[in-house]
Amino acid sequence: MGRVIAITSGKGGVGKTTFSANLGVGLSRRGKKTVLVDMDMGLRNVDVMLGMETAVVNHLGDYFEGGLDWEDCLTTDERYQGLSVLAAAQNLDPSLITEESFSYLIGELKEAFDIVVIDAPAGIGSYFRLAISQADEGIVVVHTAVPSVRDADKVLHILEESGIGRRFILVNELRFSLMKNKAIMTPQDISEILGAELVGVIPYDIEAILACNDGRALTGTASPAGKALERIADRVCGMAVPLPPFRRLRGGLFHK
């Protein structure tokens, strides 16, 4: 029976979908049969992040509305062995996706895959709540900006209320120069404020922007962000990979 990991964020624009796509690649590179479920209905970007948009023939709309089997809605790419994508629908009546039908789908995927990664939409709307309803674990992607941290706190509380016992945070696009100058919080500060364990820290890296624009995975590359994503995939697979040390930040908005 496979694990279900929901990737969430309070705010949009923090790199949640980019992380979801690259985590899926990282897990498949470790021999885990993985499926990425894009629940960001109306936008649909997981396939774009991986350069698979032209390969998508059927999507979740064809499953929930068109009556196709889920196997017929999978998209694969020879570059990503062991990884499948269930692309979101760009137009779908929300009433067609009930918690019961979504639960059935995820149950089927858990039987067929080692890990189900759900890219939940940003915010705390109905599709977000549906996306986390079947999750065993939740990862909240957060920036070091105060509004992002506050929104992540809200998301973590909802994950807890939903019965998700394993809750983690991922600090994305960390700018070390700002942290060194004490202009932003350290990842440890954020972890303590939110009361959630760090699964990883991804540094700000121009290569991440270039990879996103080119529709290619960053996981497995020699860039700083690519190496960080590899370590995160190891941790998700249960390997004891230590986090790099970060100097404690004294003072600041959350320490007065």
C-alpha positions in Angstrom: 0.0 0.0 0.0 1.5 3.3 -1.1 2.1 6.5 0.9 0.2 9.7 0.0 2.0 13.0 0.4 0.2 16.3 -0.1 2.4 19.2 -1.0 0.7 22.5 0.1 1.3 26.2 0.7 -0.5 29.0 2.2 0.5 31.5 -0.5 0.9 31.1 -4.2 4.2 31.8 -5.8 6.4 30.0 -3.3 7.5 27.2 -5.6 5.0 24.5 -4.5 4.4 23.0 -7.9 8.0 23.2 -8.9 8.9 21.3 -5.7 6.1 18.8 -6.2 7.3 18.0 -9.7 10.9 17.7 -8.7 10.1 15.6 -5.6 8.2 13.2 -7.9 11.3 12.9 -10.1 13.6 12.4 -7.1 11.4 9.6 -5.7 11.2 7.8 -9.0 15.0 8.1 -9.3 15.2 6.2 -6.1 13.2 3.3 -7.4 9.9 4.4 -6.0 7.0 3.9 -8.5 5.5 7.4 -8.2 2.5 9.2 -9.5 2.0 13.0 -9.4 -1.6 14.1 -9.0 -2.2 17.7 -10.0 -5.1 19.0 -8.0 -4.7 22.7 -9.1 -7.8 22.6 -11.2 -8.1 25.3 -13.8 -4.3 26.1 -13.9 -2.5 22.7 -14.4 1.2 23.2 -14.3 2.8 20.0 -13.1 3.1 18.7 -16.6 4.5 22.0 -17.8 7.2 22.0 -15.1 8.4 18.7 -16.5 8.0 19.5 -20.2 5.2 17.0 -20.6 2.4 19.3 -21.6 2.3 18.2 -25.2 2.1 14.6 -24.1 -1.0 15.0 -22.0 -3.9 13.3 -23.8 -6.3 12.7 -20.9 -6.5 14.3 -17.5 -8.5 14.2 -14.3 -11.5 15.8 -16.0 -11.7 12.8 -18.3 -11.7 10.5 -15.2 -14.3 12.4 -13.1 -16.4 13.8 -15.9 -15.7 11.6 -18.9 -15.8 8.2 -17.2 -12.3 7.0 -18.3 -10.3 4.7 -16.2 -7.5 6.3 -14.3 -4.9 4.2 -16.1 -6.0 5.9 -19.3 -5.5 9.3 -17.8 -1.8 8.8 -16.9 0.9 10.7 -18.7 4.5 9.4 -18.8 7.8 10.5 -20.3 10.8 8.3 -21.1 13.0 10.9 -19.4 11.4 10.1 -16.1 11.3 6.3 -15.6 9.0 5.2 -12.9 7.1 8.5 -12.8 3.5 9.1 -14.0 1.4 12.3 -14.0 -2.3 12.7 -13.5 -2.8 16.2 -15.0 -5.4 18.5 -13.7 -8.4 19.6 -15.7 -8.5 23.1 -16.9 -12.2 23.2 -17.0 -14.2 21.0 -14.6 -17.4 21.4 -12.6 -16.3 21.1 -9.0 -19.5 19.3 -8.1 -18.3 16.3 -10.1 -15.4 15.6 -7.7 -16.8 14.4 -4.4 -14.8 13.2 -1.4 -16.1 9.7 -2.0 -15.0 9.7 -5.7 -11.6 11.2 -4.9 -11.1 8.7 -2.0 -11.8 5.9 -4.4 -9.2 7.3 -7.0 -6.5 7.7 -4.4 -7.2 4.2 -3.0 -6.7 2.8 -6.5 -3.4 4.8 -6.9 -2.1 3.6 -3.5 -2.6 0.0 -4.7 -0.6 0.7 -7.9 2.1 3.0 -6.8 4.7 3.2 -4.0 4.1 6.9 -3.5 1.3 9.3 -4.5 2.3 12.9 -4.5 -0.6 15.3 -4.6 0.1 18.9 -5.7 -2.6 20.7 -3.7 -3.7 24.2 -4.9 -2.4 27.2 -2.9 -4.6 28.6 -0.2 -7.3 26.8 1.8 -10.2 26.5 -0.6 -12.3 23.5 -1.5 -9.9 21.8 -3.8 -7.1 22.2 -1.2 -9.3 20.5 1.5 -10.2 17.7 -1.0 -6.5 17.2 -1.9 -5.4 16.8 1.7 -8.4 14.6 2.7 -6.6 11.4 1.7 -3.1 12.3 2.6 -0.9 10.4 5.1 1.7 13.2 5.2 1.8 16.9 4.4 4.7 19.1 3.4 4.1 22.9 3.5 6.3 25.0 1.2 7.2 28.3 2.8 9.3 31.4 2.1 11.1 33.3 4.7 8.8 36.3 4.3 6.5 36.9 7.3 3.2 36.6 5.4 4.3 33.3 4.0 5.2 32.0 7.4 1.8 33.1 8.9 -0.1 31.5 6.1 1.9 28.3 6.5 0.9 28.3 10.2 -2.8 28.3 9.1 -2.2 25.4 6.7 -0.4 23.4 9.3 -3.3 23.8 11.7 -5.7 22.6 9.0 -3.5 19.6 8.3 -3.5 18.7 12.0 -7.3 19.1 12.2 -7.6 16.8 9.2 -5.8 14.1 11.1 -2.5 14.2 9.2 0.0 13.3 11.8 3.2 13.7 9.8 3.6 17.4 8.9 6.7 19.0 7.6 7.9 22.3 6.2 10.1 23.0 3.2 11.9 26.4 3.2 12.3 27.4 -0.5 14.5 29.9 -2.2 16.5 30.7 0.9 18.9 33.7 0.3 21.9 33.0 2.4 23.3 36.5 2.2 20.1 37.9 3.7 20.1 35.3 6.4 23.8 36.0 7.2 22.9 39.7 7.6 20.0 38.8 9.9 17.5 40.4 7.5 15.4 37.2 7.4 14.6 34.3 9.6 16.7 31.1 9.5 15.0 27.8 8.6 15.3 26.8 12.3 13.5 29.9 13.4 10.7 29.1 11.0 10.6 25.5 12.1 10.3 26.6 15.8 7.7 29.2 15.1 5.5 26.8 13.2 6.2 23.8 15.4 6.9 21.6 12.4 10.0 19.6 11.4 12.1 20.7 8.5 12.2 18.2 5.6 14.7 20.4 3.7 15.9 23.8 2.6 16.3 24.8 -1.0 18.6 27.8 -1.7 17.7 30.5 -4.2 19.2 29.4 -7.5 18.9 31.0 -10.9 19.2 27.5 -12.4 15.8 26.7 -10.9 14.2 29.5 -12.9 15.9 28.4 -16.1 14.9 24.7 -15.6 11.3 25.8 -15.0 11.2 27.9 -18.1 12.8 25.0 -20.1 10.3 22.4 -18.7 13.0 20.2 -17.2 13.6 18.7 -13.8 16.1 20.3 -11.5 16.5 17.1 -9.4 19.7 15.3 -10.3 21.5 18.4 -11.6 24.7 19.7 -10.0 23.2 23.1 -9.1 22.8 24.0 -5.4 19.0 23.7 -5.7 19.3 20.4 -7.5 21.5 18.9 -4.8 19.2 20.1 -2.1 16.3 18.4 -3.9 18.3 15.2 -4.0 18.8 15.3 -0.2 15.1 16.0 0.4 14.1 13.0 -1.8 16.5 10.9 0.3 14.9 12.1 3.6 11.4 11.4 2.2 12.6 7.9 1.4 13.6 7.4 5.0 17.4 8.0 4.7 19.1 9.8 7.6 20.5 12.8 5.7 21.4 15.7 8.1 20.3 19.2 7.4 23.1 21.8 7.0 23.7 23.9 10.1 22.2 27.4 10.1 23.2 30.1 12.5 20.5 31.1 14.9 18.8 34.4 14.2 18.4 36.6 17.3 15.8 39.3 17.5 13.4 40.0 14.6 9.7 40.2 14.3 8.9 36.8 15.9 11.4 37.2 18.7 10.4 40.4 20.4 
